[in-house]
Amino acid sequence: MIKKIGIVTACIIVFIVVWLINLVWDAGEFKSITPHFAGSCKQVKSIIGAEDITIHPKTGVAYISAHDRRAANARKAAKGGIYAYDTTQASPSAVLLTAGPTSDFAPHGISLYIGDAGENVLFVVNHASDKQSIEVFILLNGKLSHQKTLRDSMLISPNDIVATGPNMFYFTNDHKYRSGLMRTVEDYGQLSVSNVVYYNGSVFSEAASGFGYANGINISPDKRTVYVSTVTEGSLHVLNRDLDSGKLTPQETIELGTGLDNIEIESNGDLWIGSHPKLLTFIGHTKDPNKLSPSQVLHLSPHNNYAPEEVYLNLGDELSGSSVAAVREKRLLIGSVFEPRFLDCRMD
């Protein structure tokens, strides 16, 4: 009996050790980081937590979703808002466009819809007071006008959003479980249980599921392909889109071996992804701003079979916890989840 207990105990210990090694390996903690970037960057220090950035392809104005998440996590007053940053100016500054729609506006992922008739609609994931919602704004003459708030039980843990029309969009739920033990198990067990939800203008419905921490989402210029980035899974999912139902079906999965965050897409269809190459280090950074987390930017093109190109890599001293990379011509803006700054870079 004692021998059997010893064997079972040894098996459990071996299982835990193997699981820990696999977890640390998958999190990228054994990676060697050699900083590089063919260009120059300057730090823009006017806002905190520029988590998502998208650039208007015609005007060159970048729209930035920012929120002081460390203050919010500490249950302190946390300033959040949507900012404009005009990349066509010689020395641009970030200009606050919102004062709401609620007193505790907590924006996350954003998407700008540009209609054929010139209408501009900005969709924003909002975590205000833990009441998950999608806020819809009209962008006109450089100003945002709040139009409506959308709520539904399918907004479990919304992260990023992509518009497909003036009143239609997809968003990612990065977790299946809102909180508690199962949310922790979902993360450290690397469970592929998160999903993508579609809103067709009147009804919310699940468009696809089975992702390991679905994070960023975006769509090809022809609206027929949807891209979903995953964090714990470290893969980019390429999905075919049914134009009538909005349903998404797998086309291919590209393993990139890094914690993928938001996706931005150029007019030519190329993808730019802000990433976290060392996930456990990033978790440490979320709790302590003095603990640096490497930042990474990947570039992929569907015209080159999505072969990844690492454009930017830094140990975290220039910017920690990169979450997005928005590009227009040779301009590259890199945002961060927590930092009191973002990067304005020029690529050679």
Buried (B, 14 or more C-beta within 10 A) or exposed (E): EEEEEEEEEEEEEEEEEEEEEEBBEBBBEEBEBEEEBEEEBEEBEBBBBBBBBBBBEEBBBBBBBBBBBBBBEEEEEBBBBBBBBBBEEEEBEBBBBBEEBBEBBBBBBBBBBBEEEEEBBBBBBBBBEEEBBBBBBBBEEEEBEBEEBBEBEBBBBBBBBBBBEBBBBBBBBBBBBEEEEBBEEBBEBBBBBBBBBBBBEEEBEEBBBBBBBBBBBBBBEEEEBBBBBBBBBBBBBBBEBEEEEBBBEEEEBBEBBBBBBBBBBBEEBBBBBBBBBBBBBBBBBBEEBEBBBBBBBBBBBBEEEBEBEBBBBBBBEBBBBBBBBBBBEEBBBBBBBBBBBBBBBEBE
